[in-house]
């Protein structure tokens, strides 16, 4: 249940961030509600995963890293934003960092 709550937090945060981009600086006012509700729901689900015992370093690391990587990848296809090999290498480093954090937590 802890990881499910975190996955939900990541998914909702990604959708809120993409909605923020779609709002065009809030010039498209219809996007304000999805942005606001998405971020509130994301923080709530992050809180749920923490309250169920997930260490904050793991939860926040995975949440932010996955969010950054997913937004960059999805924005490439939805908004035609650039996704260079350097950005791909950065995403690979993010994944490696998250795996390192997760594996170090399993040692204890």
N, C-alpha and C positions, 0 to 999 in steps of 0.2 A: 504493500500500500504506500510506503514511503516513496519508492521510486516512481510509482504511478502518479502520485501528487506532484513530484518534481517534473516528470514528463509533461503533465498538464500545464504546469507553470511555464515551462519552456515553450510549449506550443502556443499558449495564449499570448506570451510576451512577444514571440515572433510575429504573430498575427497583428498585435497592437503596433509593433514597430513598422510593419509593412503598411498598415493603415495610416500611420503617421506620415509615411512617405507619400501615400496616395492622396492625402489631404492637401498636398501642395502648399505647405505653410499655413494650413487651416483656411486657405481660400475656398476650399470645397468643404463647407460646414457640415455636410452629412457625415463626414468621417470623424468628427469630434467625439461622438458617442462611442463608436467602436474603440477608439484610442483610449479614452478614459476608462471604460469598462474593462478593456483588455488588460491595462496595467494594474488596475485594482484587483482583478481576478488573478493575475499572475502573482502579485505579492501575497495574496491570500493563500494560494496553493503552495508558494514557497514557504510561508509560515506553517502550513499544515505539515509539509515534509520535515521541517525543523522540529515541530512539536511532537512528531512521531519518533524522534530520536536521531535523525540524520545529522552528522556533524556539520556545522555551519561552513567550514572550509571546503568540504566536499560539495555540499548543496550549492553554495554560491559559485564555486569554481565551475561546476558542471553547468549550472544555469546560465551563467554569463558566456562561457565558452561555446556552448551549443547554440545559444542565441545569436552570437556574432557570426558563427560559421553558417548557420541556417539562413540568416537574413542575407548574407553576402551571396549565397548560392541561389536562393529563391529570387532575390532582386535582379540577378543576372537574366533570369527567364521572364519575370513579370514586368520589370521596368527597363530591360535592356541595358542595365548598368554593367560596367566593365568587371571582368573577373580574370585578372592576369595570372600568369604562372607564379609571380611573387605572392599574390594574394592566396593562391592555392597552397603555396609553401607555408604561408602563415597559418592557414587553416589546418594543415598537417601538423604544424607545431602546437597549435591549440589542442588538437586531438591527443598528441603525445603528452602534453602537459596534464590534461585531464586524466589520461590513463596512469600517468606517474602518480598523481595525487590519489587516485582510487587504489592503486596497488600498494602505496605506502600505508593507506588506511587498513588494508587487509592484513598487513604484517602484524599489527598490534593485536 
